[in-house]
Amino acid sequence: MALDDFRTLGRSGLRVSPLCLGAMTFGSGKGWTCDEATSVELIRTYLDAGGNFIDTADIYTAGMSEEVLGRALAGSGVRDGVVLATKYTFGGVPGDINSRGNGRKNAFRALEASLRRLHMDYVDLYWMHAWDTVTPVEEIVQTFDALIRQGKIRYYGLSDVPAWLAAQIVDCARHNGMAAPIALQLEYSLIERVIEREHLPFAAAAGLGLCPWSPLAGGVLSGKYSRGETPDGGRLASVDTSQHRRLERDQTWAILDVLHAIADETGRTVAEIALNWAMHRYRSTSVIVGATKLEQLTANLAAGDFALSTDQLERLDLASRLEAVAPYSFFLPRRLDATMGRFEGFDPPAFG
């Protein structure tokens, strides 16, 4: 699966690469970020390899990510060939309570600010970064529909939302003749498969695409950790609390054992195996990958260059399977058919 083996994102006409370049690291050069020169090199490498989908947000590196992207794309002259996505919800103005959240006032403010930083007059995909728990569904749908009609965005999607809220938004849009979201952006990896309980069955039924973030579980699935290391020393000292919890789970190490075994069988890296699994789990998917160094990006881009066998996929699925909790235990087995893009037991409309 090459970067230019484009797939439509959900039930839309938007064609994107199977790997999306995440720009969360661009522009700062501090911590897990990279300076502008490296960011531009990563962008050019991705585009030269055939990729066309780049994802950022107004809060990434305090807006510098959007600024770097804007300068890089303007200088390359390829803006129209790139699917550019950004997000709003969190990037507020101190002291202004309405400059955050999902409301219409903030959406218009945030988009105008993003467009200025990007030096663009529209974005291709605008994400609601997360649910704010207060804005009515009707206001969210009307806001995105208005932005599309004004030509400031082409499509919209929902990031980090409950499945029931996504269902309400889709239902509200379609029953009122307004633009509906085309994709979900959610955490998904061999270690974090909880969206298979609600989000993926709904997405398959509604024809929504999927853009998984953190497909390597924040580096846990990169292959750089060894059993027996402790959080208070060595490589794990810099890992955040959520990663500590993952590395303390027996299932995490069972997954890593299978990944290492398959890496030995295929001559691929652990990270490539984990990314390849995520790329093939759902028919309409563009997996978001980030990097701070060129060698990290080139390694990630190689994840689609091979196919895992049925036996290898089944071993990964078995090692990473979700706990059978109620009420889902009543309708096991539940397995995503990667070829058909649907869950067994469901018969969603065809799309893609």
N, C-alpha and C positions, 0 to 999 in steps of 0.2 A: 504494500500500500504506500504509494509515493505521496508527497505533499500535494501534487497536482492531480491526485485522484479525488477530485472534488465530490462532495456530497451535499445535497440540499439540507438546510437546517430546518428540521421539522417539516410541516406541511406549508412550505413557502418556496419561493423561487430563488432564494439566496443560497448561492453555492460557496461552500467554504472548505478549507483544507482539513484533513482528519486530525492534524495537530495545529493548535492555535498558539501563537506567541504571546505569553503573558508578560505585561510590561510593569508589573508591580515593583521590580527592582531598578527601574531606569531612573537615572538622573542625580542621585545623591552621592554615591561613592562612600557612604558610611554604613557600617553594619552589613546586613545581607543585601547590599545594593551595589550598583556599579556607576561609574562616572559617565558623562555624556559621550565621550569618545568610544568607550566600550559598548554603551547602549546602541550607538549608531552602527557599530560593527555587527552586533547581534541582529539588528533589524535587517541590515543588508544581507547577512548570511542566510537568514530565514527566507527573505524574498528571493534571493538568487537560487535557493534550493527548490523554489516552486510554491512556497507558502503564500497565502493571501489574507490571513485572518489574524488580527492583532487586537488584544484586549487590555484595557487600562481602566482607571477610575479617577474621579476627581480628587480622592484623598491619597492616592499612591504618591509617595515621597512628597507629600504636601503640595501636589499639583505639578511638580517638576516632571513627572512621567509624561503628562500630557504635553508639556512644553517641549520636551526632547522629541517626542513623537512628531509633533507638529513641524518642528524644524527639519527633522530627518526626512519626512515624507515630502515636504515642500521642496527640499533640495534634491530629492531623487526624481521628482517628476512622475511618480507612480501613484499618486493619491487615488485616482479613479479606479485603479486596479486592485486596491486594497479594501478589504472589509474591516472597517475600524469601529470598535466597540468601546464605549465608556459607560460609567455608572454614576448614579447620584443617590444620596440618602444621608451620608455622614459629613460631607464637607462643609460644615456650617461656618457662619461668621460669629465670633465671640459676642455674646450679649444679645443676639437676635434669635429668639426661640423658634421663629418660622423659617430659619435658614438651615434646617435639618429635617429629616423625616421624608415621608412620601407625598406630602400635600402638593397641590398645584402650584402654590406660590414658590415653594422651594424647588420644584422640578424646573420651572421656567428660569428661576435665578441660576440654578446649578448648571443647566444646559448652556445658557448664555456665557457663563464663566468658562466652562469647558471649551466651547467653540473659540473663545478668545485665546485661550492657552494653546489650542490645537492649530490656530490660524486656519480654520475651516468654517464653511457656512452650513455644514450638516455632518451628522455621524450616521453610519449605516445601521448600527444596532445600539439601542440605549437600554441599559439594564436598571431596574430598580434594585439597588444593592442589597437591601434587606427589608423585611417588613417592620414598620414602625409601631404596629399594634393599635393604631388609632385612626388612620385615614380610611374612609369608607371605600369599598370596592368600586362603587360607581365613580367616585372622584378620580381614582387611579386610572380607570379605563378611559374616562373622558379626557384626562390630561394627556395620556399617550396618543389618543386618537387626534387630539388637537395639534400636537407637535408633528404628527405625520402629515396632517392636512396643510400645515404651514411649511412643510418641506424641510424642517430642521432635523428630522430623523426619518429613516426609511422603515425600520422595524423596531420592536421592543421585546424585551425578555424579562424574566423574573429570577432574581438570585436570592438564595437563602430564605425561602419562604416555606410555610407549611403546605402540604399537598392540598389540603382542603381550601386554603386561600387561593392557590393557583387555579383550582377547579372553579371557584366562584368567579374569578376574574375572566377566565375563558368563557364561562357561561354568560356572564353579563355582556361581554363584548359581542359574542355571536348572536345573542338574542335581541340585541339593540342595533345591529347593523354597523358596529364600530370595529376598528382594527383590534385583533386579538394578539396576544403574545405568541412568539414562534419558538421559544426555547426556555429551558431552565438552566441556571448555573448553580451547581451544588457540589459539595465535597463528595468524592467518590474514589475509592481505591480498594485494593484487596483487604485492607485493614478497616475501611469505613464503607460498609455496604448497606447501611440502614435504609438508604433511599429506595432499595429494592422492595421494601414493604408497601409503600404507598406511592411515592413519587414516580417511579418508573412505570408501574402499571397504568397510572393516570396519564403519563406523558405518551405512552404507546397508544392508548385509547383516544387521546385528544390530538395526536399528531404533533407533539412538541419535540424539538430537538433537545439535546443534552450537551452541555459544556462542563465537564467535570473539572473542578479545581483540586489541587493537591493530590494528583494521582500517585505520587510517591510518598504520600502521608508525611509531608514535611521532612523528607529525607530518610525516614525509617526504612523505606523500601529501596533505598539506593544501594544497599549492600555494604555500607561503610561501618556498620555496627557489628560487634561480635558478642556472642553469648558469654555471660560472666562479667562483662564490664559493669561498673556501678555508676549511678548518677553523680556521685560526689567526686569523681576523678576521671582523668583521661578524656576521651572524646565526648562522653555524655555530659560533661560539666556545663557545656554551653546549650544543652537541649532544654526547651521550655517545659513547664509542668505537664502539659497535655501529652507531650512526647514521652516524658518519663513514665506516665501511666501506661502508654501503649507498649513501651519497652519492658514493662513489668508483667505484661500478660503472656501467659503460656502460648496462646493462639498466635500472637505476633511472631514468636520464634518458630512455631510450627509452619507458618506461612513462609518465613525466611528460609527455613530448611528446604522446602519444596522449591522456592525460587533459586536457591543455590544449586540444587540438584539439576533443575532444568537448564540453568545457565551452563553447567558443565556439559550437559547433553547436546546443547545447541551451539556452544561457542559464543554465546551472547552474554551481556552483563545482566546482573540482577535487575538493575533499573530498566533496561530495555525489555526484559520479560514482563515486569510489572506494568509498564506503559503499554506494551502490546496487548496485554489482557484487557486493559481499560479501553483501548481503541476499538476492540471487537465485541464489547459487551452489549452494545445498543446500536441499532442500525443508523440512526441519525445523530452522530456524535462528533464533536471536535474537542479533543482533550487539550486543556490548557497546560503548557509547560513553560517554566521560567528558568532563568539562568543569570549568573553574574559573570561568567567566563565563557569564552568562545568554545572551549573544549566541552563544557557542560552542555551547551546547546547542540553542538554537532553530535554528541552522544545521544541526546534525546531524539534528535531528528532521525536517527537510525532505527528507532523502535518499530517502524512500520515496514522494514525491509525483509521481514521473514514471517512465516506462519507457524503458529504452535499447533501441535498435533491434538487430536481429540483427547487422547490419553493425558497429555500435559495440561490441557484446559480443565479436564475433570479433576485432576489432582489439585490444581490451584483452587477450583471451586470448593472442593471438599475441605481443604485446609482452612479456607476463609469463610466458611458458611456461617450464616447468621444463627443466633440462638433461636430455637423454636419456642417463641413466647405466644401467649394468647393475644388476640384471637387467631393469629397467623398459623398456629400449630394445627388448626382445624382444616386448613386447605394446603398442607404440604403434600407432595413436593412442589416447590415453586422454583422454576428455573427459567432464566431469560434465554430465549432462543436467539442467538446473535445473528443468525442468517435471516430470520423473519422480522427481527426487531420487535418481538412481542413476548409476553409471558405465557407459559402454558396455562390453559384455563381461560384465557381472554381471547377475544376475536375483534381487535380494534380495526378501524378503517385503515386501509392501506395508505401509505404516504411515502414520500421520498422518491 
